[in-house]
Structure formats: C-alpha cells, structure tokens
Amino acid sequence: MYFETIAKIVAERVGCDPATVKPESKFSDLGIDSLDTVDLLMNLEDEIGIEIELDQKVETIDDLDRFIQSKRG
C-alpha cells in the first residue's frame, strides 16, 4: 500500500532508480543505516501524513510497508 512511496524516498536517499527497490530489499543491503532510517521515517511521515513510531525491527521495504499498514488500522 505504501511501497511506492517508501521506494521513492529510499531511492532518493541512496541515489538509485526507484525501480531497483523491491519489496524484499533489505535496508542494510541498500546502504540504509540507523541514522538514515530516522531521516527516512521523517520523510515518510511528511509524505503520508501519519506519525510512525517503530516499536519493532523492520529489515525489508515490505516489513516497513506492513508495519505502517498495521498502525493505520
């Protein structure tokens, strides 16, 4: 549901084509570290208009997408 938005923001952050970001892509494999994650989440919050408080580990783009969906209800 939020995959395209997440992929766009990740691609901008790491300087790659959004088409190369897949649901199974791991943040670590994309070069996203914990500091990048904080920035990524702030950008996502602005883009989708909800506050995201990570209270579990997310490793892949799909993990983050599912996490956001679960918090939206």
RODREN-798331 format. One line per field, with one value per residue (C-alpha): residue in three letters; x, y, z. Coordinates in nm, 2 decimals. Last residue first. Example, Ala and Ser with C-alpha at 12.3 -4.5 7.8 and 13.67 -1.06 7.14 Angstrom:
RODREN-798331
rest <- (SER;ALA) .
c1 <- (1.37;1.23) .
c2 <- (-0.11;-0.45) .
c3 <- (0.71;0.78) .
END
This chain:
RODREN-798331
rest <- (GLY;ARG;LYS;SER;GLN;ILE;PHE;ARG;ASP;LEU;ASP;ASP;ILE;THR;GLU;VAL;LYS;GLN;ASP;LEU;GLU;ILE;GLU;ILE;GLY;ILE;GLU;ASP;GLU;LEU;ASN;MET;LEU;LEU;ASP;VAL;THR;ASP;LEU;SER;ASP;ILE;GLY;LEU;ASP;SER;PHE;LYS;SER;GLU;PRO;LYS;VAL;THR;ALA;PRO;ASP;CYS;GLY;VAL;ARG;GLU;ALA;VAL;ILE;LYS;ALA;ILE;THR;GLU;PHE;TYR;MET) .
c1 <- (-0.58;-0.32;-0.07;-0.09;-0.05;0.27;0.42;0.32;0.51;0.81;0.83;0.79;1.08;1.29;1.45;1.19;1.25;0.97;0.84;0.89;0.69;0.55;0.34;0.10;0.07;0.19;0.47;0.56;0.57;0.77;1.03;1.06;1.09;1.37;1.56;1.54;1.63;1.94;2.07;2.01;2.19;2.05;2.31;2.05;2.16;2.11;1.76;1.68;1.50;1.22;0.96;1.19;1.39;1.55;1.25;1.32;1.64;1.93;2.07;2.07;1.82;1.63;1.58;1.47;1.21;1.08;1.07;0.88;0.62;0.58;0.55;0.28;0.00) .
c2 <- (0.00;0.27;0.11;-0.23;-0.06;0.12;-0.21;-0.39;-0.12;-0.13;-0.51;-0.49;-0.25;-0.50;-0.53;-0.39;-0.43;-0.35;-0.04;0.20;0.51;0.64;0.96;0.99;1.23;1.00;1.22;1.41;1.09;0.92;1.20;1.16;0.78;0.81;1.06;0.81;0.52;0.71;0.73;0.35;0.26;0.25;0.11;-0.07;-0.41;-0.28;-0.17;-0.51;-0.53;-0.79;-0.53;-0.43;-0.11;-0.12;0.06;0.35;0.42;0.48;0.77;0.63;0.87;0.94;0.57;0.52;0.80;0.66;0.30;0.41;0.60;0.31;0.05;0.24;0.00) .
c3 <- (1.11;1.02;1.25;1.08;0.74;0.86;0.98;0.65;0.45;0.68;0.65;0.27;0.25;0.44;0.78;1.02;1.39;1.62;1.80;1.51;1.58;1.26;1.27;0.98;0.68;0.40;0.27;0.59;0.79;0.51;0.52;0.90;0.86;0.61;0.83;1.12;0.89;0.76;1.11;1.16;0.84;0.49;0.24;0.02;0.15;0.51;0.42;0.29;-0.05;-0.04;-0.15;-0.44;-0.49;-0.84;-0.99;-0.76;-0.95;-0.72;-0.52;-0.17;-0.01;-0.33;-0.39;-0.03;-0.06;-0.39;-0.26;0.06;-0.15;-0.39;-0.11;0.09;0.00) .
END
